[in-house]
């Protein structure tokens, strides 16, 4: 089983003294592409105003440009600990027991716009780059889409795609992969079901945490639904390889 997560715009500061080491990242087939994207991002970071425009951030976030300038030399920390924001705050990786963190190392993949798919415990620096950022010499979707790691779902393993649609488009999975896209929905008092946007992130984080605490390599979407139910979350099969997660009320 693979839990495929989107990244977060925001990153935690700090880390250990170890700088980015490509050999410690999952999916070694991506090394050349990773180096190319990093090279373009660092080049862009030399022009502060151009960086702000390309990254679609305001002047008050100039520190993000500095981060990008030093992305190859700054400290690293495990990806699940590096990312902050709604999904990762709900997941709360720092409080996970050792067994759950070990399970995350082999069963969580995060779709980074800078590094492509990475393992949940891969050591990464802080950076700023989104799926819709504009690098001068690179179109991110055209760069990442052709090099999706064939290892993801290659043996028929279950892939739970918790990514946003923007990150799905950035790096679509190979045809034939046993993947299920997670749609977070809410049900009103009259029974009407509608998809959530921003508030879906917390539900994704909570479900991911429940699956990591369960720490079992599930083989079917029915098993996932059962584990979710045990943790108090309602899930149902949808159409065309989609599964619905009902956001907790309150």
N, C-alpha and C positions, 0 to 999 in steps of 0.2 A: 504493500500500500504506500502510495505517495500522497501527501497533503501539499498541494501547490498553492502558495500564498502570494498575494501582491506585496510589494514593499511599502514603505511609508515615506512621505516627503520628509518627515522630521527624523533626526538621528540623535542618539545619545552621545555626549562628548566623552573623550577620554579613551581608555584602553590600555593595553600593555605596551611595552617598548618595541614590540615586533611590528615592522612595517609590512605592507601588503606583499604576500608571497604567492604567486600564481600557482605554484606546485601544491599549495595547501587548499586550493579551491576544488570543489567537485566538478566533474565534467571537463576533463583536460582537453577535450576536442575544441573547447571554446577559447583556449589561451590566446591564439593569434588575434581573434576578433576582440577579445577583452583588451589586449594591448592597444589595438587600433582605436577603440572608442576612448580609452583613457588618454591616449596621445592627443586626440582631437579635443577632449574636454580640458586638458591642461593648457593647450594652445589657446582655446577660447578664454580661459580664466586670466590670461595676460591683459585682456581688454575688459575692464570692469563694467563699463556701460553696455557693451555688447553682450556680456554674460548675463546681466540683469534682464535684458530683453529676451535672450535665448531661453533662459530658465523660467521666464514669466514670473519674476519676483520683484518686489519693490526695493527701493534704496535702503530701507531699514534692515534688509537681509543681506547686506554686502558681505557679512562674515561668511556666507555660504560660498561666495566666490573665492575667498581665502582658503576655505576647506578644499575646494576643487584644485586649487593651485598646488596644494601639498598632499594630494591624495595618494601619491606613491611613497611618501615618507612619513606620514602621520601614523599614530598608534592604531592598532586593530583590536577588535573584540568579536565574539561570536555574533553572527548576523541576527539571531533571535533577540539578543541583548542590545544590539546596536539600534535597531529600528524602534521608534516610539510611535505615538499616535493611537487611534482608537482600537484597531485590531490588536496591536501588540501590548497595549495597556491592559486590555481584557485578558489576553493570553497570559500575561505576567510571568514571563520566562524565568525571572530571577527566583521565584518562589517554587518552581517545579522541583520535585525530588530528583535525585541522581538518575534513577531508572527512566524517568520521563524525558530528561534531557538527553540521555543516551539514545533513547528511541527517536527523539527529534533529529539527532545527528544523521540518522540513516533514512528517516521517513518524511522529513519536511524539506521542501524545496521552495525557495523564494525567487520570484522573477524580478531581478534587478535590471533597470534600464542601462546601468553602467557595466555590469559584469555578466548579464544574462542570467540564466538559472544558476543558483548557488545552493549549497547545502545549508540547512538551518543552523548548524554550528560552525560554518566556515568563518574564519577570522577576516573581517573586512574593516576598512577605514570609514570615517564619516565622509559623506559626499552629498552633492545635490544634482540630481538629474532625473527627469520624469519621462514617462513613455511618450509624451507630446512635446518634449523639449526639442529645440532646433540647434543642432550642431552644424557649423558651416560646411564641413567636409563629409558629413554622414547623414543619411536618412535612417533613423534608428530602426523602424519597422523593416525596411528593406535589408538592413544589416543583420538583424537578429533572426528574422523569420526563416531564412534558408539554412541556418545552422543549429536548429533545435536539437538538443542531444537525443540521439536515438535510444539512449538507455532509459528514458522516461517512458514507462509502460511497455518496453520492448518485449518483456516476457509474459505479457497479458496481465500484469499486476494492476490492481485497482488504482486509478488516479482520481483523487478528489480535487476538482478545480475550483478553488475558492478565490481566484483572481477576479479583478474588475474586468469589464469588457475591454477597456483600453489596453490592459496588459495581455489579455487573451489575443488581441489583434497584433500586439507587438511580437508575440512568439507563439503562434498556433501549434498545437500538438500534432504529431504525425497522424495521418489517417489510420484508422483501425485500432487506435489506443483505447483501452477500456476506461474512458474518462467520464465523469459526471460533473456537470456544472452546477454549482450551488447558487440557488436563487433565494434570497431572504425575503420573506413576505410577512404581512400582518393580516389578521382577520378582525374585521369590525364586528360590532354587536349584531348586525343584521346578516352576518355570514359572508359579506363581501371580502374577497381576498385581493390584496394589491401588493405590488413589489415595493420594497423600501430602497431608498438611495443611501444617504449618508449614514443613517442609523443601522444599516445592515452590517457595518464594520464590527460593532461590538458583538453582535451575534456570531459572526465568523470567528472572532477571537475566542469567545467562550466555548464554541464547539471544538475548535482546535485544541484548546486546553483539555477538554474532556477526553478527546481521542488520545492525547499524549499521556494523560494520567492512566488511561486504560492500558496503554503500552502493549497492544496486541496487533499483529499484522493481519488486518481484516482482509478478506478476499472478495466480498460482495457488498453491494450497496445496501442490501437487506441487513447485513451484519452491522453496518454503520448506523442505520436507522435504529436498530435494536440498542446499540451502545448509547446513542443519543437519548433514547427514551429512558434508559437507566439513569442517565445524568439529568433528566428532567426536561429534555428538549424534544419538541415535536417535529418530525420530519416525514415527508411523503414523497413518493415518486411523482415526477411531473412528466411532461412530454419530451421526446427527442433527447434522451440522455441528460435530463435536467432533474435535480432533486430540490425540493422546497424545504426550507428551514423556517419555521414559524418563530418570529422574534418573541422573546419572553416579554410579557406585559409588565408594566410598572418600572 
